[in-house]
Amino acid sequence: MSDTDSDAPGGKAPASEIPPGESPSGEIRDKLVQSKQQWAREGRLLTGTKGDRQVDRLPPGQRLVTNWPVLDLGIQPAIPLDVWTLTVDGLVDNPLRWSWADFCAQPAFEDVSDIHCVTQWSRYDNRWEGVSTRHIVAVAGVRPEARHVVLHGYDGYTTNVTLAHFTDTDCLLAHSHDGQPIAREHGGPVRVIIPKYYFWKSAKWIKRIEFVDLDKPGFWEVRGYHNVGDPWDEERYS
């Protein structure tokens, strides 16, 4: 998935060997996508329990890891910083098109949070640096009728979240993780971080943020995965 991303650990190929926007095969790994859709149909990994995020740090059915599994759809776009741009549009008064320099000129934001992948792993105490989603909303002048956000990646991936979830206090567009620039295989140069929900909602290689009035389910949401994705309610599948 983008973080069911693909949901299987994978290796990193040298950037010089993969053109921007392509995997070694140049295609999304169809068999992997089909297997993850089968997971959804079977309800794989479901425990049938619910947790309390105020009490239980580890959501139901999750296992703690200390590494960071590499997850993608078979596409790891290489985006040079001098050509990277972020578009913010839709129901906004001030559409944005930021270059890397524009992005780095925004007020710095840092946060430490846990992440939870729908494929059952969780990683604690991730230190993120970047730009707050609340700042982006304020600068773009998001209109009152906007209720949802569609996140678009350079790999063609999309996912949907509510505006309320997108603007939570711990959400950001991150360029660094644990003091280092986010690596290409993890969604660098910039990825979204929405830590209270399964990590497929935190789109990698972010290219565009679209504010809309009506919900638009994304890549995994139309393939059997939950529209919200709350780990403590174990909302893995629809």
C-alpha positions as CSV (number, residue, x, y, z in Angstrom):
1,M,0.0,0.0,0.0
2,S,1.3,3.4,0.3
3,D,1.6,2.2,3.8
4,T,-0.5,-0.8,3.8
5,D,1.7,0.7,1.5
6,S,2.4,-2.5,-0.1
7,D,2.5,-4.1,3.2
8,A,5.5,-6.3,2.6
9,P,9.1,-5.5,3.5
10,G,11.1,-4.8,0.4
11,G,14.5,-3.7,-0.7
12,K,15.8,-0.4,-2.1
13,A,17.1,-0.1,-5.6
14,P,19.7,2.6,-6.4
15,A,18.1,5.8,-7.5
16,S,20.1,5.8,-10.7
17,E,18.5,2.5,-11.8
18,I,14.9,3.6,-11.4
19,P,13.4,6.5,-13.4
20,P,11.2,8.9,-11.5
21,G,7.7,7.4,-11.0
22,E,8.7,3.9,-11.9
23,S,9.5,0.6,-10.1
24,P,12.0,-1.8,-11.6
25,S,9.1,-3.3,-13.5
26,G,7.6,0.2,-14.1
27,E,4.2,-1.0,-12.8
28,I,2.3,-1.5,-9.6
29,R,2.7,-5.0,-8.3
30,D,-0.7,-6.4,-9.2
31,K,-0.2,-9.7,-7.4
32,L,0.6,-7.9,-4.2
33,V,-2.5,-5.7,-4.5
34,Q,-4.6,-8.7,-5.2
35,S,-3.2,-10.5,-2.2
36,K,-4.0,-7.5,0.0
37,Q,-7.5,-7.4,-1.3
38,Q,-7.8,-11.0,-0.4
39,W,-6.7,-10.1,3.1
40,A,-9.6,-7.7,3.3
41,R,-12.1,-10.2,2.0
42,E,-10.9,-12.8,4.6
43,G,-10.6,-10.3,7.4
44,R,-7.0,-11.4,8.0
45,L,-5.3,-10.2,11.2
46,L,-8.6,-9.2,12.8
47,T,-8.8,-10.0,16.5
48,G,-12.4,-8.9,17.1
49,T,-11.3,-6.7,20.0
50,K,-11.2,-2.9,20.6
51,G,-8.7,-0.9,22.6
52,D,-8.7,2.4,24.4
53,R,-6.2,4.8,23.0
54,Q,-6.1,6.6,26.3
55,V,-5.0,3.4,28.1
56,D,-3.6,1.0,25.5
57,R,-0.5,2.3,23.7
58,L,-0.4,-0.7,21.5
59,P,-3.6,-1.1,19.5
60,P,-5.3,-4.6,19.2
61,G,-3.6,-7.1,17.0
62,Q,-0.4,-5.1,16.7
63,R,3.2,-6.1,17.4
64,L,6.0,-3.8,18.3
65,V,9.0,-3.4,16.0
66,T,12.1,-1.3,16.3
67,N,13.0,-1.2,12.6
68,W,10.9,0.5,10.0
69,P,9.6,-1.9,7.3
70,V,9.8,-0.7,3.7
71,L,6.3,-0.6,2.2
72,D,5.2,0.5,-1.3
73,L,3.2,-0.5,-4.4
74,G,6.3,-1.3,-6.3
75,I,6.9,2.3,-7.3
76,Q,9.5,4.4,-5.5
77,P,9.6,7.7,-7.3
78,A,12.9,9.6,-7.3
79,I,12.1,13.3,-7.0
80,P,15.0,15.7,-7.1
81,L,14.6,18.6,-4.7
82,D,14.9,21.1,-7.5
83,V,11.8,19.7,-9.3
84,W,9.8,18.7,-6.2
85,T,6.6,20.8,-5.8
86,L,3.6,20.6,-3.5
87,T,0.2,21.7,-4.8
88,V,-2.6,22.6,-2.4
89,D,-5.9,23.2,-4.1
90,G,-9.6,22.4,-4.1
91,L,-11.9,24.4,-1.7
92,V,-9.3,27.0,-0.8
93,D,-9.1,30.8,-1.2
94,N,-5.3,30.8,-1.8
95,P,-4.2,27.8,-3.9
96,L,-0.5,27.0,-3.3
97,R,2.3,25.6,-5.4
98,W,5.3,25.4,-3.2
99,S,8.8,24.6,-4.4
100,W,11.3,22.9,-2.0
101,A,12.6,26.3,-1.0
102,D,9.1,27.5,-0.3
103,F,8.3,24.5,1.8
104,C,11.5,24.8,3.8
105,A,10.7,28.5,4.4
106,Q,7.6,27.7,6.4
107,P,7.6,27.6,10.2
108,A,9.3,24.4,11.5
109,F,7.2,21.9,13.3
110,E,8.4,18.9,15.3
111,D,6.4,16.0,16.9
112,V,7.1,12.6,18.4
113,S,4.4,9.9,17.7
114,D,3.8,6.2,17.3
115,I,2.9,4.7,13.9
116,H,0.7,1.7,13.3
117,C,0.6,-0.2,10.0
118,V,-2.5,-2.2,9.0
119,T,-0.2,-5.2,8.4
120,Q,0.2,-5.5,12.2
121,W,3.4,-3.7,13.1
122,S,3.8,-0.6,15.3
123,R,6.8,1.5,15.9
124,Y,7.0,3.8,18.9
125,D,8.6,7.3,19.4
126,N,9.2,8.5,15.9
127,R,10.6,12.0,15.8
128,W,9.3,14.0,12.9
129,E,10.3,17.4,11.5
130,G,8.4,19.3,8.8
131,V,5.4,21.6,8.4
132,S,2.2,21.4,10.4
133,T,-0.9,20.5,8.5
134,R,-2.7,23.3,10.5
135,H,-0.3,25.8,9.1
136,I,-1.0,24.6,5.5
137,V,-4.7,24.9,6.1
138,A,-4.3,28.4,7.5
139,V,-2.1,29.6,4.6
140,A,-4.3,28.1,1.9
141,G,-7.4,29.6,3.5
142,V,-9.5,26.4,3.4
143,R,-13.1,27.2,3.0
144,P,-15.8,26.3,5.5
145,E,-17.5,23.9,3.1
146,A,-14.4,21.7,3.0
147,R,-14.9,18.6,5.1
148,H,-12.5,16.1,3.5
149,V,-9.0,15.9,2.2
150,V,-7.6,13.8,-0.7
151,L,-3.9,13.2,-0.5
152,H,-2.1,12.5,-3.8
153,G,1.4,10.9,-4.1
154,Y,4.0,11.2,-6.9
155,D,3.5,7.4,-7.3
156,G,-0.2,7.9,-8.3
157,Y,-1.4,6.7,-4.9
158,T,-4.4,8.5,-3.2
159,T,-6.0,8.2,0.2
160,N,-8.8,10.2,1.9
161,V,-9.1,11.6,5.4
162,T,-11.5,13.9,7.1
163,L,-10.4,17.5,7.6
164,A,-10.7,17.0,11.3
165,H,-8.2,14.1,11.2
166,F,-5.9,16.0,8.9
167,T,-5.7,19.0,11.2
168,D,-5.1,17.1,14.5
169,T,-2.3,18.6,16.6
170,D,0.2,15.8,15.8
171,C,-0.2,15.9,12.0
172,L,2.4,17.2,9.6
173,L,4.1,17.0,6.3
174,A,7.5,15.6,7.3
175,H,10.8,15.9,5.7
176,S,12.9,14.3,8.5
177,H,12.6,11.2,10.7
178,D,14.7,10.7,13.8
179,G,17.0,13.5,12.8
180,Q,17.6,12.3,9.2
181,P,16.0,13.2,5.9
182,I,13.2,10.8,5.1
183,A,14.7,8.2,2.7
184,R,13.1,7.6,-0.7
185,E,11.8,4.2,0.2
186,H,9.9,5.7,3.1
187,G,8.3,8.5,1.1
188,G,10.9,11.2,0.9
189,P,11.5,13.9,0.3
190,V,8.2,14.7,2.0
191,R,5.4,12.4,3.3
192,V,2.3,13.0,5.3
193,I,2.1,11.9,8.9
194,I,-1.3,11.3,10.5
195,P,-0.3,9.0,13.4
196,K,-3.6,8.2,15.1
197,Y,-4.7,6.2,12.1
198,Y,-3.3,3.2,10.2
199,F,-0.3,4.3,8.3
200,W,-1.7,3.9,4.8
201,K,-3.5,7.2,5.5
202,S,-0.1,8.9,5.8
203,A,0.6,9.2,2.1
204,K,4.2,9.0,0.9
205,W,5.9,11.1,-1.8
206,I,3.2,13.8,-1.3
207,K,2.5,15.8,-4.4
208,R,-0.9,17.4,-3.9
209,I,-3.3,18.1,-1.1
210,E,-6.9,18.5,-2.3
211,F,-9.7,19.9,-0.1
212,V,-13.2,18.8,-1.0
213,D,-16.7,18.9,0.4
214,L,-17.6,15.2,-0.4
215,D,-15.6,12.2,0.6
216,K,-13.5,10.6,-2.2
217,P,-12.2,7.1,-1.2
218,G,-8.6,6.4,-2.2
219,F,-6.6,3.6,-3.6
220,W,-7.0,1.1,-0.7
221,E,-10.3,2.4,0.5
222,V,-12.0,1.2,-2.8
223,R,-10.2,-2.1,-2.5
224,G,-11.7,-3.3,0.7
225,Y,-9.9,-1.3,3.3
226,H,-11.6,0.9,5.9
227,N,-12.6,4.4,5.1
228,V,-11.4,5.7,8.5
229,G,-8.7,3.3,9.7
230,D,-8.7,3.7,13.5
231,P,-6.2,1.2,15.0
232,W,-7.9,1.0,18.4
233,D,-11.2,0.2,16.8
234,E,-9.3,-2.3,14.5
235,E,-10.8,-0.6,11.4
236,R,-8.6,-2.6,9.0
237,Y,-11.2,-3.4,6.5
238,S,-14.6,-2.1,5.3
